[in-house]
């Protein structure tokens, strides 16, 4: 609701109302009846994730990190893996929200377990540096870097190469 209040609190761009009205919902595209609730339609989570990205990057709307976090949080709770990563990143960095490293690790872990390479890498960094955790855990960090490296994540590949060089010396 906070997002909708923001969108309609100001005079919208002249074409915004028409644009939003012209965009069919995912269920309309499939020719299905409207879901009874947002949780009944998995595309709803991705819609909020994309809305978060629009606020985060300043596409379609003025850039607003706190609104991006609000959208990411809704989408993450509804199961969007991309939003889980983005929310974790924002919480870790304190971008658009007060930094909350422990909560960041929780969201990054959810996204990493779902196979998001950026989340795997970020979680590896958390374990490597002890961010949001009780202590550093190099073995667990390398485990997450390895998973991200399997997806070709450049940062994870660098970390794996550094570890190999460390072992060889």
C-alpha positions as CSV (number, residue, x, y, z in Angstrom):
1,X,0.0,0.0,0.0
2,X,2.9,2.3,0.8
3,X,4.0,2.0,-2.9
4,X,0.5,2.8,-4.2
5,X,0.3,5.9,-1.9
6,X,3.6,7.1,-3.3
7,X,2.6,6.5,-6.9
8,X,-0.6,8.5,-6.6
9,X,0.4,11.1,-4.0
10,X,1.9,13.2,-6.7
11,X,0.5,14.3,-10.0
12,X,1.4,11.4,-12.3
13,X,3.1,11.8,-15.6
14,X,0.4,12.5,-18.2
15,X,0.9,9.1,-19.8
16,X,1.4,7.1,-16.6
17,X,-2.3,6.6,-15.8
18,X,-3.0,5.4,-19.4
19,X,0.2,3.3,-19.4
20,X,-0.7,1.5,-16.1
21,X,-4.3,1.0,-17.2
22,X,-3.2,-0.5,-20.6
23,X,-0.9,-3.1,-19.0
24,X,-2.8,-6.3,-18.6
25,X,-2.2,-8.3,-15.4
26,X,-0.5,-11.7,-15.8
27,X,-3.8,-13.5,-15.2
28,X,-5.5,-11.4,-17.9
29,X,-2.7,-12.4,-20.3
30,X,-3.3,-16.1,-19.6
31,X,-7.1,-15.6,-19.9
32,X,-7.6,-16.8,-16.4
33,X,-9.9,-15.3,-13.7
34,X,-8.3,-12.8,-11.4
35,X,-6.8,-14.5,-8.3
36,X,-8.5,-14.2,-5.0
37,X,-5.3,-12.9,-3.4
38,X,-1.9,-11.8,-4.5
39,X,-0.4,-15.0,-3.1
40,X,-2.5,-17.0,-5.6
41,X,-0.6,-15.4,-8.5
42,X,3.2,-16.0,-8.5
43,X,3.6,-13.3,-11.2
44,X,2.5,-10.8,-8.6
45,X,5.9,-11.2,-6.8
46,X,7.8,-10.6,-9.9
47,X,5.7,-7.5,-10.7
48,X,6.6,-6.0,-7.3
49,X,10.3,-7.0,-7.9
50,X,10.3,-5.1,-11.2
51,X,8.6,-2.2,-9.6
52,X,11.4,-2.2,-7.0
53,X,13.9,-2.2,-9.8
54,X,12.2,0.7,-11.4
55,X,12.5,2.7,-8.2
56,X,16.0,1.5,-7.5
57,X,17.4,2.5,-10.9
58,X,15.1,5.4,-11.5
59,X,13.3,3.9,-14.5
60,X,9.7,5.1,-15.0
61,X,9.7,6.7,-11.6
62,X,12.2,9.1,-9.8
63,X,14.9,7.1,-8.1
64,X,13.8,6.2,-4.6
65,X,15.8,3.6,-2.7
66,X,13.4,3.3,0.2
67,X,10.4,2.7,-2.1
68,X,12.6,0.1,-3.9
69,X,13.2,-1.7,-0.6
70,X,9.4,-1.6,0.2
71,X,8.7,-3.3,-3.2
72,X,11.5,-5.8,-2.8
73,X,10.3,-6.7,0.7
74,X,6.8,-7.5,-0.6
75,X,8.1,-9.5,-3.6
76,X,10.7,-11.3,-1.4
77,X,8.0,-12.4,1.1
78,X,5.9,-13.7,-1.9
79,X,8.9,-15.8,-3.1
80,X,10.7,-13.7,-5.7
81,X,14.3,-15.0,-5.6
82,X,15.5,-11.8,-7.4
83,X,13.8,-9.6,-4.8
84,X,15.2,-11.8,-2.0
85,X,18.7,-11.1,-3.3
86,X,18.0,-7.3,-3.9
87,X,16.5,-6.9,-0.4
88,X,19.4,-8.7,1.2
89,X,21.8,-6.5,-0.7
90,X,20.0,-3.3,0.3
91,X,19.9,-4.4,4.0
92,X,23.6,-5.3,3.9
93,X,24.6,-2.0,2.4
94,X,22.1,0.2,4.2
95,X,20.8,1.4,0.8
96,X,17.3,2.8,1.2
97,X,17.0,1.3,4.7
98,X,19.0,1.2,7.9
99,X,21.6,-1.5,7.6
100,X,20.5,-4.8,9.1
101,X,23.2,-7.3,8.5
102,X,21.7,-10.3,10.2
103,X,18.4,-9.9,8.3
104,X,20.4,-9.3,5.1
105,X,22.1,-12.7,5.6
106,X,18.7,-14.4,6.1
107,X,17.4,-13.0,2.7
108,X,20.7,-13.7,0.9
109,X,20.6,-17.3,2.2
110,X,17.0,-17.8,0.9
111,X,18.0,-16.5,-2.5
112,X,21.3,-18.4,-2.6
113,X,19.5,-21.7,-1.7
114,X,17.2,-21.0,-4.7
115,X,20.3,-20.8,-6.9
116,X,20.8,-17.0,-7.4
117,X,24.5,-16.6,-8.3
118,X,24.8,-13.0,-7.0
119,X,23.3,-14.1,-3.7
120,X,25.7,-17.0,-3.4
121,X,28.6,-14.7,-4.0
122,X,27.3,-12.0,-1.5
123,X,26.6,-14.7,1.1
124,X,30.2,-16.0,0.5
125,X,31.4,-12.4,1.3
126,X,29.4,-12.3,4.4
127,X,30.9,-15.6,5.7
128,X,34.4,-14.5,4.6
129,X,34.2,-11.2,6.4
130,X,31.8,-12.2,9.3
131,X,29.1,-9.7,8.1
132,X,25.8,-10.4,9.9
133,X,27.2,-13.5,11.5
134,X,28.7,-14.3,14.9
135,X,32.1,-15.1,13.3
136,X,33.9,-15.6,10.0
137,X,33.7,-19.0,8.4
138,X,36.2,-19.4,5.6
139,X,35.0,-22.9,4.7
140,X,31.4,-21.8,4.4
141,X,32.5,-18.8,2.4
142,X,34.4,-21.0,-0.1
143,X,31.3,-23.2,-0.4
144,X,29.2,-20.3,-1.5
145,X,31.9,-18.9,-3.7
146,X,32.1,-22.3,-5.4
147,X,28.4,-22.4,-6.0
148,X,28.5,-18.9,-7.5
149,X,31.6,-19.8,-9.6
150,X,29.6,-22.7,-11.2
151,X,27.3,-20.0,-12.6
152,X,30.4,-18.1,-13.9
153,X,30.1,-15.3,-11.4
154,X,33.3,-13.2,-12.0
155,X,33.7,-12.2,-8.3
156,X,33.3,-15.7,-7.2
157,X,35.8,-17.0,-9.8
158,X,38.4,-14.4,-8.5
159,X,37.8,-15.6,-4.9
160,X,38.3,-19.2,-5.9
161,X,41.5,-18.4,-7.8
162,X,42.8,-16.5,-4.8
163,X,42.1,-19.4,-2.6
164,X,43.8,-21.8,-5.0
165,X,46.9,-19.5,-5.0
166,X,46.8,-19.4,-1.2
167,X,46.7,-23.2,-1.1
168,X,49.5,-23.6,-3.6
169,X,51.9,-21.3,-1.8
